Amino acid sequence: MRSLHVSDLSTSLDALFAEITELAPKCRFRDCTHQHEPGCAVQAAVATGTLDPARLARRSKLKDENQQYTPIVTGARGNKKTSSRGRRR
Ligand SMILES: [Zn+2]
C-alpha cells in the first residue's frame, strides 16, 4: 500500500473504502461513525453480509489515527471520542 500524507488521509479513506463511503449518506446521522449508531446503513450492510466487518474496523482505525492530527470541533451530540471527555455538555 502506498504511504499517505496526513492531509490527504480523509480523502484517501473515502476512496479506499468507497463501498462504505457510498453507504454513509444512507445513515440516519450525517456524522455517523458506523460503530453503534441507530439507523446506520453501514452496520446494516455488515449485518446482512454485504460488507466485510474487517473493512469497517480497518477504516475506523485509520480514521481514529487521522483524528489525532486533525483539530476537531465536536458537535453537541457527543458521540465522538475526544481526549477531554466530560468537559463538554
Ligand atoms: Zn453509519
PDB file of the backbone (N, CA, C, O) and the ligand in Angstrom, with CONECT records:
HET     ZN  A 101       1
ATOM      1  N   MET A   1       0.833  -1.203   0.000  1.00  0.00           N
ATOM      2  CA  MET A   1       0.000   0.000   0.000  1.00  0.00           C
ATOM      3  C   MET A   1       0.872   1.260   0.000  1.00  0.00           C
ATOM      4  O   MET A   1       1.935   1.302   0.620  1.00  0.00           O
ATOM      5  N   ARG A   2       0.410   2.243  -0.685  1.00  0.00           N
ATOM      6  CA  ARG A   2       1.159   3.499  -0.722  1.00  0.00           C
ATOM      7  C   ARG A   2       1.123   4.207   0.629  1.00  0.00           C
ATOM      8  O   ARG A   2       0.179   4.047   1.403  1.00  0.00           O
ATOM      9  N   SER A   3       2.133   4.966   0.893  1.00  0.00           N
ATOM     10  CA  SER A   3       2.103   5.770   2.114  1.00  0.00           C
ATOM     11  C   SER A   3       1.285   7.032   1.858  1.00  0.00           C
ATOM     12  O   SER A   3       1.293   7.591   0.761  1.00  0.00           O
ATOM     13  N   LEU A   4       0.584   7.462   2.898  1.00  0.00           N
ATOM     14  CA  LEU A   4      -0.339   8.576   2.719  1.00  0.00           C
ATOM     15  C   LEU A   4       0.088   9.760   3.565  1.00  0.00           C
ATOM     16  O   LEU A   4       0.526   9.605   4.705  1.00  0.00           O
ATOM     17  N   HIS A   5      -0.043  10.915   3.002  1.00  0.00           N
ATOM     18  CA  HIS A   5       0.158  12.111   3.803  1.00  0.00           C
ATOM     19  C   HIS A   5      -1.074  12.345   4.662  1.00  0.00           C
ATOM     20  O   HIS A   5      -2.200  12.064   4.251  1.00  0.00           O
ATOM     21  N   VAL A   6      -0.844  12.853   5.839  1.00  0.00           N
ATOM     22  CA  VAL A   6      -1.946  13.036   6.782  1.00  0.00           C
ATOM     23  C   VAL A   6      -3.038  13.918   6.190  1.00  0.00           C
ATOM     24  O   VAL A   6      -4.228  13.655   6.360  1.00  0.00           O
ATOM     25  N   SER A   7      -2.618  14.960   5.496  1.00  0.00           N
ATOM     26  CA  SER A   7      -3.600  15.896   4.953  1.00  0.00           C
ATOM     27  C   SER A   7      -4.472  15.250   3.878  1.00  0.00           C
ATOM     28  O   SER A   7      -5.572  15.722   3.591  1.00  0.00           O
ATOM     29  N   ASP A   8      -3.972  14.173   3.292  1.00  0.00           N
ATOM     30  CA  ASP A   8      -4.729  13.507   2.231  1.00  0.00           C
ATOM     31  C   ASP A   8      -5.571  12.361   2.759  1.00  0.00           C
ATOM     32  O   ASP A   8      -6.345  11.754   2.019  1.00  0.00           O
ATOM     33  N   LEU A   9      -5.418  12.073   4.029  1.00  0.00           N
ATOM     34  CA  LEU A   9      -5.937  10.809   4.538  1.00  0.00           C
ATOM     35  C   LEU A   9      -7.448  10.707   4.447  1.00  0.00           C
ATOM     36  O   LEU A   9      -7.976   9.667   4.056  1.00  0.00           O
ATOM     37  N   SER A  10      -8.144  11.764   4.800  1.00  0.00           N
ATOM     38  CA  SER A  10      -9.595  11.705   4.772  1.00  0.00           C
ATOM     39  C   SER A  10     -10.103  11.377   3.377  1.00  0.00           C
ATOM     40  O   SER A  10     -10.967  10.518   3.200  1.00  0.00           O
ATOM     41  N   THR A  11      -9.560  12.067   2.400  1.00  0.00           N
ATOM     42  CA  THR A  11      -9.961  11.821   1.019  1.00  0.00           C
ATOM     43  C   THR A  11      -9.563  10.422   0.590  1.00  0.00           C
ATOM     44  O   THR A  11     -10.317   9.738  -0.102  1.00  0.00           O
ATOM     45  N   SER A  12      -8.391  10.003   0.997  1.00  0.00           N
ATOM     46  CA  SER A  12      -7.907   8.686   0.612  1.00  0.00           C
ATOM     47  C   SER A  12      -8.749   7.586   1.242  1.00  0.00           C
ATOM     48  O   SER A  12      -9.015   6.556   0.622  1.00  0.00           O
ATOM     49  N   LEU A  13      -9.160   7.816   2.467  1.00  0.00           N
ATOM     50  CA  LEU A  13     -10.014   6.839   3.138  1.00  0.00           C
ATOM     51  C   LEU A  13     -11.324   6.680   2.383  1.00  0.00           C
ATOM     52  O   LEU A  13     -11.814   5.567   2.192  1.00  0.00           O
ATOM     53  N   ASP A  14     -11.880   7.795   1.961  1.00  0.00           N
ATOM     54  CA  ASP A  14     -13.123   7.736   1.204  1.00  0.00           C
ATOM     55  C   ASP A  14     -12.944   6.921  -0.076  1.00  0.00           C
ATOM     56  O   ASP A  14     -13.838   6.184  -0.492  1.00  0.00           O
ATOM     57  N   ALA A  15     -11.777   7.070  -0.685  1.00  0.00           N
ATOM     58  CA  ALA A  15     -11.515   6.344  -1.921  1.00  0.00           C
ATOM     59  C   ALA A  15     -11.217   4.877  -1.654  1.00  0.00           C
ATOM     60  O   ALA A  15     -11.662   3.996  -2.390  1.00  0.00           O
ATOM     61  N   LEU A  16     -10.456   4.625  -0.587  1.00  0.00           N
ATOM     62  CA  LEU A  16     -10.079   3.255  -0.252  1.00  0.00           C
ATOM     63  C   LEU A  16     -11.283   2.415   0.147  1.00  0.00           C
ATOM     64  O   LEU A  16     -11.386   1.234  -0.186  1.00  0.00           O
ATOM     65  N   PHE A  17     -12.177   3.053   0.863  1.00  0.00           N
ATOM     66  CA  PHE A  17     -13.349   2.333   1.357  1.00  0.00           C
ATOM     67  C   PHE A  17     -14.599   2.885   0.675  1.00  0.00           C
ATOM     68  O   PHE A  17     -15.554   3.302   1.329  1.00  0.00           O
ATOM     69  N   ALA A  18     -14.565   2.874  -0.627  1.00  0.00           N
ATOM     70  CA  ALA A  18     -15.628   3.502  -1.423  1.00  0.00           C
ATOM     71  C   ALA A  18     -16.995   2.904  -1.107  1.00  0.00           C
ATOM     72  O   ALA A  18     -18.005   3.609  -1.112  1.00  0.00           O
ATOM     73  N   GLU A  19     -17.023   1.593  -0.830  1.00  0.00           N
ATOM     74  CA  GLU A  19     -18.326   0.964  -0.571  1.00  0.00           C
ATOM     75  C   GLU A  19     -18.939   1.505   0.713  1.00  0.00           C
ATOM     76  O   GLU A  19     -20.159   1.616   0.833  1.00  0.00           O
ATOM     77  N   ILE A  20     -18.076   1.841   1.675  1.00  0.00           N
ATOM     78  CA  ILE A  20     -18.573   2.430   2.922  1.00  0.00           C
ATOM     79  C   ILE A  20     -18.976   3.880   2.678  1.00  0.00           C
ATOM     80  O   ILE A  20     -20.000   4.342   3.182  1.00  0.00           O
ATOM     81  N   THR A  21     -18.171   4.585   1.910  1.00  0.00           N
ATOM     82  CA  THR A  21     -18.461   5.986   1.589  1.00  0.00           C
ATOM     83  C   THR A  21     -19.803   6.119   0.875  1.00  0.00           C
ATOM     84  O   THR A  21     -20.541   7.084   1.074  1.00  0.00           O
ATOM     85  N   GLU A  22     -20.097   5.128   0.042  1.00  0.00           N
ATOM     86  CA  GLU A  22     -21.363   5.175  -0.696  1.00  0.00           C
ATOM     87  C   GLU A  22     -22.558   4.929   0.221  1.00  0.00           C
ATOM     88  O   GLU A  22     -23.653   5.441  -0.012  1.00  0.00           O
ATOM     89  N   LEU A  23     -22.329   4.138   1.262  1.00  0.00           N
ATOM     90  CA  LEU A  23     -23.423   3.828   2.182  1.00  0.00           C
ATOM     91  C   LEU A  23     -23.677   4.961   3.173  1.00  0.00           C
ATOM     92  O   LEU A  23     -24.793   5.139   3.661  1.00  0.00           O
ATOM     93  N   ALA A  24     -22.629   5.719   3.458  1.00  0.00           N
ATOM     94  CA  ALA A  24     -22.697   6.738   4.518  1.00  0.00           C
ATOM     95  C   ALA A  24     -23.887   7.695   4.403  1.00  0.00           C
ATOM     96  O   ALA A  24     -24.524   7.995   5.413  1.00  0.00           O
ATOM     97  N   PRO A  25     -24.206   8.186   3.187  1.00  0.00           N
ATOM     98  CA  PRO A  25     -25.349   9.118   3.083  1.00  0.00           C
ATOM     99  C   PRO A  25     -26.679   8.499   3.494  1.00  0.00           C
ATOM    100  O   PRO A  25     -27.637   9.219   3.775  1.00  0.00           O
ATOM    101  N   LYS A  26     -26.746   7.157   3.532  1.00  0.00           N
ATOM    102  CA  LYS A  26     -27.994   6.493   3.906  1.00  0.00           C
ATOM    103  C   LYS A  26     -28.131   6.348   5.413  1.00  0.00           C
ATOM    104  O   LYS A  26     -29.191   5.970   5.913  1.00  0.00           O
ATOM    105  N   CYS A  27     -27.057   6.648   6.133  1.00  0.00           N
ATOM    106  CA  CYS A  27     -27.114   6.589   7.589  1.00  0.00           C
ATOM    107  C   CYS A  27     -28.046   7.680   8.112  1.00  0.00           C
ATOM    108  O   CYS A  27     -28.247   8.713   7.473  1.00  0.00           O
ATOM    109  N   ARG A  28     -28.602   7.421   9.280  1.00  0.00           N
ATOM    110  CA  ARG A  28     -29.537   8.388   9.849  1.00  0.00           C
ATOM    111  C   ARG A  28     -28.817   9.677  10.229  1.00  0.00           C
ATOM    112  O   ARG A  28     -29.353  10.773  10.063  1.00  0.00           O
ATOM    113  N   PHE A  29     -27.597   9.531  10.740  1.00  0.00           N
ATOM    114  CA  PHE A  29     -26.850  10.709  11.170  1.00  0.00           C
ATOM    115  C   PHE A  29     -25.758  11.025  10.157  1.00  0.00           C
ATOM    116  O   PHE A  29     -25.074  10.134   9.654  1.00  0.00           O
ATOM    117  N   ARG A  30     -25.614  12.299   9.876  1.00  0.00           N
ATOM    118  CA  ARG A  30     -24.633  12.712   8.868  1.00  0.00           C
ATOM    119  C   ARG A  30     -23.206  12.511   9.342  1.00  0.00           C
ATOM    120  O   ARG A  30     -22.305  12.291   8.532  1.00  0.00           O
ATOM    121  N   ASP A  31     -22.995  12.586  10.654  1.00  0.00           N
ATOM    122  CA  ASP A  31     -21.642  12.394  11.172  1.00  0.00           C
ATOM    123  C   ASP A  31     -21.486  10.995  11.779  1.00  0.00           C
ATOM    124  O   ASP A  31     -20.725  10.785  12.724  1.00  0.00           O
ATOM    125  N   CYS A  32     -22.220  10.066  11.212  1.00  0.00           N
ATOM    126  CA  CYS A  32     -22.213   8.687  11.699  1.00  0.00           C
ATOM    127  C   CYS A  32     -20.804   8.109  11.658  1.00  0.00           C
ATOM    128  O   CYS A  32     -20.084   8.276  10.674  1.00  0.00           O
ATOM    129  N   THR A  33     -20.415   7.426  12.740  1.00  0.00           N
ATOM    130  CA  THR A  33     -19.103   6.781  12.772  1.00  0.00           C
ATOM    131  C   THR A  33     -19.210   5.316  12.348  1.00  0.00           C
ATOM    132  O   THR A  33     -18.202   4.616  12.248  1.00  0.00           O
ATOM    133  N   HIS A  34     -20.429   4.864  12.103  1.00  0.00           N
ATOM    134  CA  HIS A  34     -20.708   3.492  11.678  1.00  0.00           C
ATOM    135  C   HIS A  34     -20.262   2.477  12.728  1.00  0.00           C
ATOM    136  O   HIS A  34     -19.890   1.352  12.394  1.00  0.00           O
ATOM    137  N   GLN A  35     -20.300   2.875  13.984  1.00  0.00           N
ATOM    138  CA  GLN A  35     -19.883   1.976  15.058  1.00  0.00           C
ATOM    139  C   GLN A  35     -21.102   1.417  15.789  1.00  0.00           C
ATOM    140  O   GLN A  35     -21.275   0.203  15.896  1.00  0.00           O
ATOM    141  N   HIS A  36     -21.927   2.307  16.280  1.00  0.00           N
ATOM    142  CA  HIS A  36     -23.004   1.869  17.164  1.00  0.00           C
ATOM    143  C   HIS A  36     -24.252   2.732  16.995  1.00  0.00           C
ATOM    144  O   HIS A  36     -25.204   2.618  17.767  1.00  0.00           O
ATOM    145  N   GLU A  37     -24.239   3.597  15.977  1.00  0.00           N
ATOM    146  CA  GLU A  37     -25.366   4.485  15.797  1.00  0.00           C
ATOM    147  C   GLU A  37     -26.601   3.713  15.326  1.00  0.00           C
ATOM    148  O   GLU A  37     -26.487   2.785  14.524  1.00  0.00           O
ATOM    149  N   PRO A  38     -27.778   4.097  15.825  1.00  0.00           N
ATOM    150  CA  PRO A  38     -29.009   3.525  15.286  1.00  0.00           C
ATOM    151  C   PRO A  38     -29.258   4.045  13.870  1.00  0.00           C
ATOM    152  O   PRO A  38     -28.945   5.193  13.557  1.00  0.00           O
ATOM    153  N   GLY A  39     -29.817   3.197  13.030  1.00  0.00           N
ATOM    154  CA  GLY A  39     -30.128   3.632  11.672  1.00  0.00           C
ATOM    155  C   GLY A  39     -28.913   3.746  10.784  1.00  0.00           C
ATOM    156  O   GLY A  39     -28.934   4.458   9.781  1.00  0.00           O
ATOM    157  N   CYS A  40     -27.843   3.041  11.151  1.00  0.00           N
ATOM    158  CA  CYS A  40     -26.612   3.107  10.364  1.00  0.00           C
ATOM    159  C   CYS A  40     -26.694   2.138   9.185  1.00  0.00           C
ATOM    160  O   CYS A  40     -26.898   0.938   9.364  1.00  0.00           O
ATOM    161  N   ALA A  41     -26.533   2.678   7.987  1.00  0.00           N
ATOM    162  CA  ALA A  41     -26.630   1.859   6.779  1.00  0.00           C
ATOM    163  C   ALA A  41     -25.426   0.936   6.639  1.00  0.00           C
ATOM    164  O   ALA A  41     -25.529  -0.152   6.072  1.00  0.00           O
ATOM    165  N   VAL A  42     -24.300   1.372   7.153  1.00  0.00           N
ATOM    166  CA  VAL A  42     -23.090   0.552   7.068  1.00  0.00           C
ATOM    167  C   VAL A  42     -23.206  -0.670   7.975  1.00  0.00           C
ATOM    168  O   VAL A  42     -22.872  -1.788   7.583  1.00  0.00           O
ATOM    169  N   GLN A  43     -23.686  -0.433   9.192  1.00  0.00           N
ATOM    170  CA  GLN A  43     -23.909  -1.539  10.116  1.00  0.00           C
ATOM    171  C   GLN A  43     -24.931  -2.516   9.547  1.00  0.00           C
ATOM    172  O   GLN A  43     -24.808  -3.730   9.709  1.00  0.00           O
ATOM    173  N   ALA A  44     -25.933  -1.971   8.884  1.00  0.00           N
ATOM    174  CA  ALA A  44     -26.956  -2.808   8.271  1.00  0.00           C
ATOM    175  C   ALA A  44     -26.335  -3.694   7.197  1.00  0.00           C
ATOM    176  O   ALA A  44     -26.686  -4.866   7.064  1.00  0.00           O
ATOM    177  N   ALA A  45     -25.410  -3.120   6.433  1.00  0.00           N
ATOM    178  CA  ALA A  45     -24.742  -3.883   5.378  1.00  0.00           C
ATOM    179  C   ALA A  45     -23.880  -4.988   5.968  1.00  0.00           C
ATOM    180  O   ALA A  45     -23.798  -6.084   5.413  1.00  0.00           O
ATOM    181  N   VAL A  46     -23.236  -4.696   7.095  1.00  0.00           N
ATOM    182  CA  VAL A  46     -22.442  -5.713   7.788  1.00  0.00           C
ATOM    183  C   VAL A  46     -23.355  -6.836   8.280  1.00  0.00           C
ATOM    184  O   VAL A  46     -23.026  -8.018   8.176  1.00  0.00           O
ATOM    185  N   ALA A  47     -24.503  -6.438   8.817  1.00  0.00           N
ATOM    186  CA  ALA A  47     -25.442  -7.408   9.378  1.00  0.00           C
ATOM    187  C   ALA A  47     -25.984  -8.362   8.319  1.00  0.00           C
ATOM    188  O   ALA A  47     -26.249  -9.531   8.601  1.00  0.00           O
ATOM    189  N   THR A  48     -26.145  -7.853   7.100  1.00  0.00           N
ATOM    190  CA  THR A  48     -26.687  -8.685   6.029  1.00  0.00           C
ATOM    191  C   THR A  48     -25.588  -9.394   5.247  1.00  0.00           C
ATOM    192  O   THR A  48     -25.865 -10.140   4.308  1.00  0.00           O
ATOM    193  N   GLY A  49     -24.331  -9.152   5.644  1.00  0.00           N
ATOM    194  CA  GLY A  49     -23.225  -9.832   4.977  1.00  0.00           C
ATOM    195  C   GLY A  49     -22.781  -9.154   3.697  1.00  0.00           C
ATOM    196  O   GLY A  49     -21.953  -9.700   2.968  1.00  0.00           O
ATOM    197  N   THR A  50     -23.316  -7.969   3.404  1.00  0.00           N
ATOM    198  CA  THR A  50     -22.934  -7.241   2.198  1.00  0.00           C
ATOM    199  C   THR A  50     -21.545  -6.631   2.337  1.00  0.00           C
ATOM    200  O   THR A  50     -20.793  -6.506   1.370  1.00  0.00           O
ATOM    201  N   LEU A  51     -21.231  -6.254   3.580  1.00  0.00           N
ATOM    202  CA  LEU A  51     -19.974  -5.562   3.835  1.00  0.00           C
ATOM    203  C   LEU A  51     -19.135  -6.373   4.824  1.00  0.00           C
ATOM    204  O   LEU A  51     -19.647  -6.903   5.810  1.00  0.00           O
ATOM    205  N   ASP A  52     -17.849  -6.455   4.539  1.00  0.00           N
ATOM    206  CA  ASP A  52     -16.938  -7.170   5.417  1.00  0.00           C
ATOM    207  C   ASP A  52     -16.665  -6.328   6.667  1.00  0.00           C
ATOM    208  O   ASP A  52     -16.145  -5.217   6.556  1.00  0.00           O
ATOM    209  N   PRO A  53     -17.005  -6.837   7.846  1.00  0.00           N
ATOM    210  CA  PRO A  53     -16.790  -6.058   9.072  1.00  0.00           C
ATOM    211  C   PRO A  53     -15.326  -5.697   9.292  1.00  0.00           C
ATOM    212  O   PRO A  53     -15.018  -4.698   9.943  1.00  0.00           O
ATOM    213  N   ALA A  54     -14.426  -6.510   8.751  1.00  0.00           N
ATOM    214  CA  ALA A  54     -12.994  -6.207   8.891  1.00  0.00           C
ATOM    215  C   ALA A  54     -12.642  -4.918   8.157  1.00  0.00           C
ATOM    216  O   ALA A  54     -11.767  -4.163   8.583  1.00  0.00           O
ATOM    217  N   ARG A  55     -13.338  -4.680   7.048  1.00  0.00           N
ATOM    218  CA  ARG A  55     -13.105  -3.444   6.295  1.00  0.00           C
ATOM    219  C   ARG A  55     -13.531  -2.231   7.126  1.00  0.00           C
ATOM    220  O   ARG A  55     -12.838  -1.215   7.185  1.00  0.00           O
ATOM    221  N   LEU A  56     -14.670  -2.373   7.752  1.00  0.00           N
ATOM    222  CA  LEU A  56     -15.185  -1.284   8.575  1.00  0.00           C
ATOM    223  C   LEU A  56     -14.253  -1.029   9.753  1.00  0.00           C
ATOM    224  O   LEU A  56     -13.978   0.121  10.094  1.00  0.00           O
ATOM    225  N   ALA A  57     -13.774  -2.089  10.366  1.00  0.00           N
ATOM    226  CA  ALA A  57     -12.872  -1.951  11.514  1.00  0.00           C
ATOM    227  C   ALA A  57     -11.579  -1.253  11.099  1.00  0.00           C
ATOM    228  O   ALA A  57     -11.057  -0.402  11.819  1.00  0.00           O
ATOM    229  N   ARG A  58     -11.082  -1.623   9.943  1.00  0.00           N
ATOM    230  CA  ARG A  58      -9.835  -1.023   9.464  1.00  0.00           C
ATOM    231  C   ARG A  58     -10.030   0.467   9.159  1.00  0.00           C
ATOM    232  O   ARG A  58      -9.174   1.299   9.460  1.00  0.00           O
ATOM    233  N   ARG A  59     -11.166   0.774   8.560  1.00  0.00           N
ATOM    234  CA  ARG A  59     -11.455   2.172   8.241  1.00  0.00           C
ATOM    235  C   ARG A  59     -11.554   2.999   9.530  1.00  0.00           C
ATOM    236  O   ARG A  59     -11.020   4.104   9.614  1.00  0.00           O
ATOM    237  N   SER A  60     -12.241   2.447  10.523  1.00  0.00           N
ATOM    238  CA  SER A  60     -12.404   3.165  11.781  1.00  0.00           C
ATOM    239  C   SER A  60     -11.061   3.423  12.436  1.00  0.00           C
ATOM    240  O   SER A  60     -10.826   4.493  12.997  1.00  0.00           O
ATOM    241  N   LYS A  61     -10.181   2.433  12.359  1.00  0.00           N
ATOM    242  CA  LYS A  61      -8.868   2.573  12.978  1.00  0.00           C
ATOM    243  C   LYS A  61      -8.071   3.675  12.291  1.00  0.00           C
ATOM    244  O   LYS A  61      -7.449   4.506  12.952  1.00  0.00           O
ATOM    245  N   LEU A  62      -8.093   3.675  10.974  1.00  0.00           N
ATOM    246  CA  LEU A  62      -7.359   4.686  10.218  1.00  0.00           C
ATOM    247  C   LEU A  62      -7.923   6.073  10.474  1.00  0.00           C
ATOM    248  O   LEU A  62      -7.181   7.048  10.596  1.00  0.00           O
ATOM    249  N   LYS A  63      -9.246   6.149  10.553  1.00  0.00           N
ATOM    250  CA  LYS A  63      -9.882   7.432  10.801  1.00  0.00           C
ATOM    251  C   LYS A  63      -9.547   7.935  12.197  1.00  0.00           C
ATOM    252  O   LYS A  63      -9.321   9.126  12.407  1.00  0.00           O
ATOM    253  N   ASP A  64      -9.519   7.011  13.142  1.00  0.00           N
ATOM    254  CA  ASP A  64      -9.143   7.345  14.508  1.00  0.00           C
ATOM    255  C   ASP A  64      -7.753   7.954  14.564  1.00  0.00           C
ATOM    256  O   ASP A  64      -7.531   8.978  15.209  1.00  0.00           O
ATOM    257  N   GLU A  65      -6.833   7.315  13.885  1.00  0.00           N
ATOM    258  CA  GLU A  65      -5.456   7.804  13.865  1.00  0.00           C
ATOM    259  C   GLU A  65      -5.396   9.168  13.206  1.00  0.00           C
ATOM    260  O   GLU A  65      -4.645  10.044  13.636  1.00  0.00           O
ATOM    261  N   ASN A  66      -6.182   9.341  12.170  1.00  0.00           N
ATOM    262  CA  ASN A  66      -6.210  10.615  11.457  1.00  0.00           C
ATOM    263  C   ASN A  66      -6.691  11.738  12.363  1.00  0.00           C
ATOM    264  O   ASN A  66      -6.193  12.862  12.295  1.00  0.00           O
ATOM    265  N   GLN A  67      -7.666  11.423  13.214  1.00  0.00           N
ATOM    266  CA  GLN A  67      -8.242  12.454  14.073  1.00  0.00           C
ATOM    267  C   GLN A  67      -7.255  12.986  15.085  1.00  0.00           C
ATOM    268  O   GLN A  67      -7.404  14.109  15.567  1.00  0.00           O
ATOM    269  N   GLN A  68      -6.255  12.203  15.410  1.00  0.00           N
ATOM    270  CA  GLN A  68      -5.262  12.670  16.374  1.00  0.00           C
ATOM    271  C   GLN A  68      -4.475  13.847  15.827  1.00  0.00           C
ATOM    272  O   GLN A  68      -3.919  14.636  16.591  1.00  0.00           O
ATOM    273  N   TYR A  69      -4.425  13.967  14.520  1.00  0.00           N
ATOM    274  CA  TYR A  69      -3.674  15.048  13.905  1.00  0.00           C
ATOM    275  C   TYR A  69      -4.578  16.165  13.395  1.00  0.00           C
ATOM    276  O   TYR A  69      -4.105  17.188  12.900  1.00  0.00           O
ATOM    277  N   THR A  70      -5.870  15.955  13.522  1.00  0.00           N
ATOM    278  CA  THR A  70      -6.810  16.923  12.980  1.00  0.00           C
ATOM    279  C   THR A  70      -7.585  17.598  14.089  1.00  0.00           C
ATOM    280  O   THR A  70      -8.308  16.924  14.822  1.00  0.00           O
ATOM    281  N   PRO A  71      -7.462  18.894  14.236  1.00  0.00           N
ATOM    282  CA  PRO A  71      -8.275  19.593  15.235  1.00  0.00           C
ATOM    283  C   PRO A  71      -9.745  19.501  14.871  1.00  0.00           C
ATOM    284  O   PRO A  71     -10.152  19.844  13.761  1.00  0.00           O
ATOM    285  N   ILE A  72     -10.527  19.033  15.823  1.00  0.00           N
ATOM    286  CA  ILE A  72     -11.943  18.817  15.535  1.00  0.00           C
ATOM    287  C   ILE A  72     -12.802  19.578  16.533  1.00  0.00           C
ATOM    288  O   ILE A  72     -12.618  19.468  17.746  1.00  0.00           O
ATOM    289  N   VAL A  73     -13.727  20.338  16.012  1.00  0.00           N
ATOM    290  CA  VAL A  73     -14.724  20.954  16.867  1.00  0.00           C
ATOM    291  C   VAL A  73     -15.906  19.993  16.917  1.00  0.00           C
ATOM    292  O   VAL A  73     -16.663  19.857  15.956  1.00  0.00           O
ATOM    293  N   THR A  74     -16.038  19.343  18.047  1.00  0.00           N
ATOM    294  CA  THR A  74     -17.058  18.317  18.162  1.00  0.00           C
ATOM    295  C   THR A  74     -18.431  18.936  18.340  1.00  0.00           C
ATOM    296  O   THR A  74     -18.597  19.918  19.063  1.00  0.00           O
ATOM    297  N   GLY A  75     -19.399  18.355  17.679  1.00  0.00           N
ATOM    298  CA  GLY A  75     -20.762  18.837  17.799  1.00  0.00           C
ATOM    299  C   GLY A  75     -21.368  18.468  19.135  1.00  0.00           C
ATOM    300  O   GLY A  75     -20.722  17.860  19.988  1.00  0.00           O
ATOM    301  N   ALA A  76     -22.618  18.845  19.297  1.00  0.00           N
ATOM    302  CA  ALA A  76     -23.273  18.676  20.577  1.00  0.00           C
ATOM    303  C   ALA A  76     -23.657  17.223  20.858  1.00  0.00           C
ATOM    304  O   ALA A  76     -23.962  16.867  21.996  1.00  0.00           O
ATOM    305  N   ARG A  77     -23.640  16.395  19.830  1.00  0.00           N
ATOM    306  CA  ARG A  77     -24.139  15.042  20.024  1.00  0.00           C
ATOM    307  C   ARG A  77     -23.213  14.221  20.921  1.00  0.00           C
ATOM    308  O   ARG A  77     -23.660  13.361  21.679  1.00  0.00           O
ATOM    309  N   GLY A  78     -21.938  14.499  20.821  1.00  0.00           N
ATOM    310  CA  GLY A  78     -21.006  13.881  21.754  1.00  0.00           C
ATOM    311  C   GLY A  78     -20.766  12.406  21.517  1.00  0.00           C
ATOM    312  O   GLY A  78     -20.432  11.686  22.457  1.00  0.00           O
ATOM    313  N   ASN A  79     -20.925  11.931  20.292  1.00  0.00           N
ATOM    314  CA  ASN A  79     -20.636  10.530  20.030  1.00  0.00           C
ATOM    315  C   ASN A  79     -19.248  10.335  19.433  1.00  0.00           C
ATOM    316  O   ASN A  79     -18.914   9.254  18.950  1.00  0.00           O
ATOM    317  N   LYS A  80     -18.457  11.377  19.471  1.00  0.00           N
ATOM    318  CA  LYS A  80     -17.071  11.262  19.024  1.00  0.00           C
ATOM    319  C   LYS A  80     -16.168  11.079  20.231  1.00  0.00           C
ATOM    320  O   LYS A  80     -16.422  11.605  21.314  1.00  0.00           O
ATOM    321  N   LYS A  81     -15.120  10.327  20.013  1.00  0.00           N
ATOM    322  CA  LYS A  81     -14.162  10.127  21.082  1.00  0.00           C
ATOM    323  C   LYS A  81     -13.219  11.323  21.149  1.00  0.00           C
ATOM    324  O   LYS A  81     -12.584  11.676  20.155  1.00  0.00           O
ATOM    325  N   THR A  82     -13.131  11.927  22.293  1.00  0.00           N
ATOM    326  CA  THR A  82     -12.182  13.019  22.473  1.00  0.00           C
ATOM    327  C   THR A  82     -11.348  12.742  23.709  1.00  0.00           C
ATOM    328  O   THR A  82     -11.765  11.996  24.596  1.00  0.00           O
ATOM    329  N   SER A  83     -10.181  13.339  23.764  1.00  0.00           N
ATOM    330  CA  SER A  83      -9.306  13.103  24.910  1.00  0.00           C
ATOM    331  C   SER A  83      -9.819  13.830  26.148  1.00  0.00           C
ATOM    332  O   SER A  83      -9.549  13.414  27.275  1.00  0.00           O
ATOM    333  N   SER A  84     -10.558  14.913  25.936  1.00  0.00           N
ATOM    334  CA  SER A  84     -11.074  15.665  27.064  1.00  0.00           C
ATOM    335  C   SER A  84     -12.533  15.313  27.294  1.00  0.00           C
ATOM    336  O   SER A  84     -13.424  16.145  27.127  1.00  0.00           O
ATOM    337  N   ARG A  85     -12.756  14.080  27.675  1.00  0.00           N
ATOM    338  CA  ARG A  85     -14.120  13.625  27.868  1.00  0.00           C
ATOM    339  C   ARG A  85     -14.779  14.291  29.071  1.00  0.00           C
ATOM    340  O   ARG A  85     -14.131  14.510  30.095  1.00  0.00           O
ATOM    341  N   GLY A  86     -16.046  14.607  28.951  1.00  0.00           N
ATOM    342  CA  GLY A  86     -16.796  15.140  30.075  1.00  0.00           C
ATOM    343  C   GLY A  86     -16.686  16.634  30.226  1.00  0.00           C
ATOM    344  O   GLY A  86     -17.386  17.238  31.039  1.00  0.00           O
ATOM    345  N   ARG A  87     -15.803  17.238  29.442  1.00  0.00           N
ATOM    346  CA  ARG A  87     -15.649  18.689  29.551  1.00  0.00           C
ATOM    347  C   ARG A  87     -16.875  19.400  28.964  1.00  0.00           C
ATOM    348  O   ARG A  87     -17.394  20.372  29.513  1.00  0.00           O
ATOM    349  N   ARG A  88     -17.309  18.857  27.811  1.00  0.00           N
ATOM    350  CA  ARG A  88     -18.379  19.496  27.058  1.00  0.00           C
ATOM    351  C   ARG A  88     -19.728  18.893  27.402  1.00  0.00           C
ATOM    352  O   ARG A  88     -19.834  17.702  27.694  1.00  0.00           O
ATOM    353  N   ARG A  89     -20.749  19.721  27.363  1.00  0.00           N
ATOM    354  CA  ARG A  89     -22.074  19.157  27.614  1.00  0.00           C
ATOM    355  C   ARG A  89     -22.966  19.388  26.423  1.00  0.00           C
ATOM    356  O   ARG A  89     -24.129  18.986  26.436  1.00  0.00           O
TER     357      ARG A  89
HETATM  358 ZN    ZN A 101     -23.252   4.783   9.632  1.00  0.00          ZN2+
END
